[in-house]
Amino acid sequence: MPIYNYSCEDCRESFEVFQKMSDQPLKVCPSCGGKIHKTINRVGVVFKGKGFYSTDSKDGNGSKGAGKKSEKVTESSDS
């Protein structure tokens, strides 16, 4: 079951509640009886491994063109 965070508009108390996703949101503060609403909290996310940043490449060496050398062919005239 997910944990939902609520905050009271009257007493400013914040609390957490275990609820099913199908349960209706709470509307009354258990402390003062005031109106409450769900709050959104930050979630810590850590991306590990290759491919999560624009500087990463699929071959894993850090640059898109690394390892490939472009050779310039010049024509010489013998006249």
N, C-alpha and C positions, 0 to 999 in steps of 0.2 A: 504494500500500500504506500502511496506517495505521502510525503509530508507537505502540508500547505501552511503558509505563513499568513497570519492575519494581523491587522492593526486596527485599534479602536480610534474612532474620530473624536470621542469625548475625553477619555482618560489617557490617550496616547500609548496604551499598553500594547506590546507586541507579543504574540504567542504562536506556537506551532500546534498543528492538529493532524493526526493520522486519519486520512479519509480515503475511501474508495474513489476512483475517478468518476463513478456513476452517482456518488452522493451529491446532494444539493449543497452549495456553499453556505457557510454559517452567516447569520445576519445580526446576531445579538452578542454583545460582549459578555463573557461569563463573570467578569469582575464588577462592572457598573451597569450593565444592561443597555449600553449605548450602541450606536450603529458601527459595524465593523466592515472592513473590506479586505480582499486578498492583496498581498504585497508580492512583488517580484524581487528576488534576491539574485545577486551575482553568483555565477557558478565558475569555479576554477577549472579550466580546461588546459591540458598540456598536450601539445602535439609532438610526438617523437617519431623519428625515422626520416627517411628520404621522401622528398616530394611535397612537403607542406609549405614551402616558401617559394617565391618566384625566382629566387637566386639558385634554387636547387635544379639540377637537371636529372633527366631519367637515367643517365649513365653513372651518376654519382660523383663526378669529378669537379663539380662546381661551376662549370661554364658550358654553354651550349656548343661552342665550336672548339673546345679543347681536344687536342689529339689529332685534329684534321688540319693539314697544311694546304693552303691553296698555292698552287704553282702557277706562275705567270709565264705564258709561252710568248716569246717574242720572235718575230720573223726578221731574218737578216737578208739583205740583198747583196749579191756579189757582183754588181755591175760596175 
